[in-house]
């Protein structure tokens, strides 16, 4: 078996470090040929020395240069935020497989990313979309009735809207299941992350929004499901461990033996599924509306949220103000041209509009 040459964008973050762990455990399958990060040069130097990597880069533009200059079979985009759009487009232009953990680049890029991608070139790394991709192997596109994304519910599952008003930044970062960065963990607490994942599922799998549902599954064992037209539902289940979807993204369509720990079927356990409380957590319904509007609206949704999350952690606004700010900015937006320049302009507008809203 020939080794797959791997580039990891965002190698110092949660996804990147876990990807390197997968590579470290499977030296016969993978070879790291490029590493990029935002600012942590010291850690990248350590990683490069450990894995024998010559090509490294810092920042989005330098990452694009690296992607275009290094021969790779698969590039994992583990960058956080819409700054990952340029690198995503560069990977697709290079012809390498894109293992996509940077959902924001697909969401804000939308048609740009879809147009640049060859069939099967994008392999999702988000646990939910990896689960759906696996379940979709069980039938044809015409046989799919709906997609069901699972959500842990975050640290505030079961709380009413009134009970969410005084949530602190420290509380918002206490996710019950996943180890993630500041923005993603906060997005999981507000369920903005799940809203982004609904848009991502639509773009990846071409299923209409009215056939994409979200259910709250506190145990985070079932990562998502596909319901087929004959009434059957195929689910992907495993203990929560991001190394499994990361490994699948790097090796797709093959599986990597031993990368995850299987479920223990000899021990009693209970799995629960509950409807999403849209009154307390309105981000998913807002994201569906944004996705249906299309164009530059998803870019505005994402950029306004990033500004609001930063303001929340700076102590400038409350927890509920995050999604309320995003909704106000979305309501003010007029659709722009869905070109790269149009998307970037919409993001700049959204950040400025969010700042104006936050200063009122």
N, C-alpha and C positions, 0 to 999 in steps of 0.2 A: 504494500500500500504506500503510495507516494504521500509525503507529508504535505499538509496544506499550509501555504505561506499566509501568515496572519498579520494584519496591521490592527492595532488597537488605538482608537481615538478616545481620549479621556482615560488613560491608563492608570491615573492616580485616584480616580473616583471609585465608588462602590462597585459599579458594573465592571470597570476596568481591572480592578484588583482581583475580583472573583474570576474574571476571564483568564488572567495570568495563572491563577490557581488551577484552573482546568487544563491549561497548556502544560503547566509544571507536572501534573499528574499523568499527562498523555504525551510524552515526548516523541513517541513513535508516530503520532497522528498530526501534530501541529509544530510549526516553527514560526516564532515571532520575528518579523522582518521590519517592523516599524512601530514606534510608540509616540503618542502625542499627549500633551496636557495643557492646562491653562497657565499655571505659574509655578508649580512645584518641581523645580528643576532638580533639586536634590534627590527626590524620590525617583524621578524618571532616570536619573543617572544610575541609581542603585538597580532599578529594574533592567536597564539596558545592559549593565555589567553582568547581572545574573543570567539573562537570557541570550547574551551574545548579540545584542541588537546594535547596529551601526547608525541607523537612521532614526532621528528623533526630531520633534518639532513642538513649538509652543504657540498657542493661539490659533484661531480658526483659519486665518489666511495661510499661515505657515503649514497648518495641517493639510490644507488643500494642495499645497505644493508637494508635500511628502506623498500624498495619495497618488498624484500624477507622475511622480518620479520613481516610485518603488513598485516592483512587480509583486503583486499579491493575488492570492486566490480568493480570499475573503477579508473584508474589512468590517470590524465591529465598531459601530458608531455609538460610543457610550458617553458622548458629550451631553451636558445638561443645557436645555434651553434652545431657543430658536437660532442661536449662533451656530448650531449644528447644520443649518440648511446648506450653506456653501460646501462643507465637507461631504454631505450626503450626495449632492449633485455631482461633485468631483468623483466620488466612488462609482456612481452609476455611469458616468462618462468613461471611466477607466475600463469598464467591463467586468470588474470584480464583483463577486457576490457581496451584497450589503446585508450584514447582520445588524438589524436596526433596533437599538435600544433607545435612541434619541427620537421619541415619538413626535416631539415638537416640530422637527424638520419636515416630516410628512404632513403634519396638520397645517402648518403655516404655508408650506410649499404646494400642497394639494395637487392641482393639475400639472404643475411644473415637475414635481417628482414622478408622478404617474407617467408623464410623457417621456421622461428621461430613462425610465426603467424598462428593461426587457422582461418578457414573461418569466416569472420565477426568480428574478434577480434579487428581489427584496425578501429576506427571511426575518420575520418578527422575533424579537427577543423578549419583549414584555411577556410575563408569564401567561396573561390572559390570551393574548393573540397567538402565542406559541401553542397554547392549548387548543384554540380554535383551528389553527393550521393542521394540527395533528388529527383532530376530530373530523375535519373535512375530507380526510383520506377515506372516510367510510361511505361516501356517496358522491354523486355528481352535483354540480351547481344547481341544476333544475330540481334536485331532491331536497334542497335546503329550505326549511320553512322559516326558521329564525335563529339568531345567535343570542346566547344568554351569557353576558359577562358577569362574573362574580366579583363582589366587593367585600372586603373584610368589615367595612363599616367604619374603619379607622378607630382612633382612641375614644371617640365620642358617640359610638353607636348606642342608640336608644335614648339619647338626650333630646329634649324638646328644643325648639328654637330659642325660647326664653333662657334655657339652661346653657346655651352656647354663647350668650352675650359676653360673659366675663372670662372666657377661655384665655389663658396666657400663652405666649410663645413657647415657653418650656413645656406646657401641657400638649401643645400641638405637635411637638417633636417626639412625643412618646408613642410611636406607632407600635401596635401590639404584635405585629408579625414580621415586617420587613425592615432590614437595615438599609436606609437610603440617605441621600443628602438632604439639606435644609429645605430647598424648594420643593422637591418631590414629596418629602414627608409632610410638609404643610399642605400641599395639594391633595394628599391622601386624606388629611384631616378634614378639609373642606369638601372633599369629593370632586374638586376640579379635575384631579387626576383621572377619575373614572369618566368624567365628561369628555376629557381629551381622548381617552381610550375608546369611547363610543365613536367619535369622529374617525379615529385611526382604524377601527374595525370596518367602518363604512368604506374608507379609502382602500384598505388592503383587500377586502373580500367582496366588494361591490354588492353589498346587501343594503337595501333601503333602510332609512332610519326607523321607520315604523315597524321594522322586523328585527330591531336590535334592542334587547331588554337588559336590565341590570337587576340582579338579585343579591341580597346581603347574605353572605355565608361567612360567619364569624371564624370558623375554624381554618379557613384558607387552605383547605385540602383539595377541593374541586376548583380548578383554576379557570374554567369556563366550559361552556357546553354548546353543542349544536343540535337543534331539534330538526328532524327530517319529516318529510311529508307523510310518511307511513305511521307517524306517531312515536317513533323511537327517538331517544335522546342519547347522544354519545358525549361523554364527559371525559376530560383528562384529569386524573387525580394523582397527587404525590405530596409528600411532606413539603412545606414551603422551603425552597432552596433555589436561589436564582442560578446556581451553577448548572442546573438541569436545562432550562431554556437557553442559557448562554452556550452550553456545549452543543445543543441541537442546532443553534444558529450557526456555529462554526463548522459543524460537520454535515449539515443538511444536504440530502435527505436521510443521512445515516444517523444512527444513535451511537452514543459513546458509552460502552459498558462500564458500570460501576460508578458513574458520575454522581448519582443520587442514591439516597437510602430509600428502599421501598417501604410501603405501608406495612404495618404489622397487623395482619388480619386475624391473629390469634388473641388480640386484646380488644375488649369491648370499647366501642367509641360511639359518639353521637355526632351526626352532621346536621346542621340546621340551615334552613333557607327562609329568608324573610323578605317581604316587599320593601323597597326603598322608600324612605320617608321624604318625599319631595318638598314638604312644607318646611322641614328643618334643614334639609340639604338641597337647595335649589340648583346647584351647579350642573347636575346631569341634564335636567330639563332645559336649562339655558344653553348648554353645549349642543343639544340636539337641534335647538332652534338656530343656533349659529351655523351648525353643519349644513342644515337645509338651506340657509341663505347663501352659503358658499362664498365664492370669490375671495375677497380679502377679509371677510368677517372672522374666520378662524384665526388669522394672524392677529387681528385686533383683540380677540378674546384672550389669546395667549399672552400678548405683550402687556395688556392692561392687568392681567393677573400677576405677572412677574413684578410689575411696579407695586401692586397692592400688597403682595406678600412681603416685599422688602420694607414697605411702610409699616406693616404689622410687626415685623421683627425689630423695627426701630422704635416701637412703642408709640407710633403716631396714630394708629387706628386700632379698632377692635377686631375681633375674629370675624364677626358677621359682616363687617364693613368690606372684607375682601371681595366676596362675591357680589355684594351690592354695588361696589365700585365698578367691577367688571360689567355688570348689567347696564349701568348708566352709560359707560363708554360705548358699549355695543349699540345701545339705543341711539346714540348721537352719530354713529358712523354712517357714511354714505359709501356704498360699494365702489371699490377702485379697480383698476386694471390688474388681473391676476397674472402679471408678469413678475420677474424677479425684482425689477425696480419698483413695481406697484406694491408688491408685498413688503419690501423694505420701507417704502414711504408710509404704508398703512401702519407698520409697526412704530415708526417714529411718531406718527400722529397719535396713535393709541397711548403711547407712553406719556406724551405731553398732555393728552386729554385726561389720563388717569391722574397725573400730578395736579392738574387744575381741579379735578373733582376732589382729590384728597385734601387740597388746601382750603376748601370751602368750610 
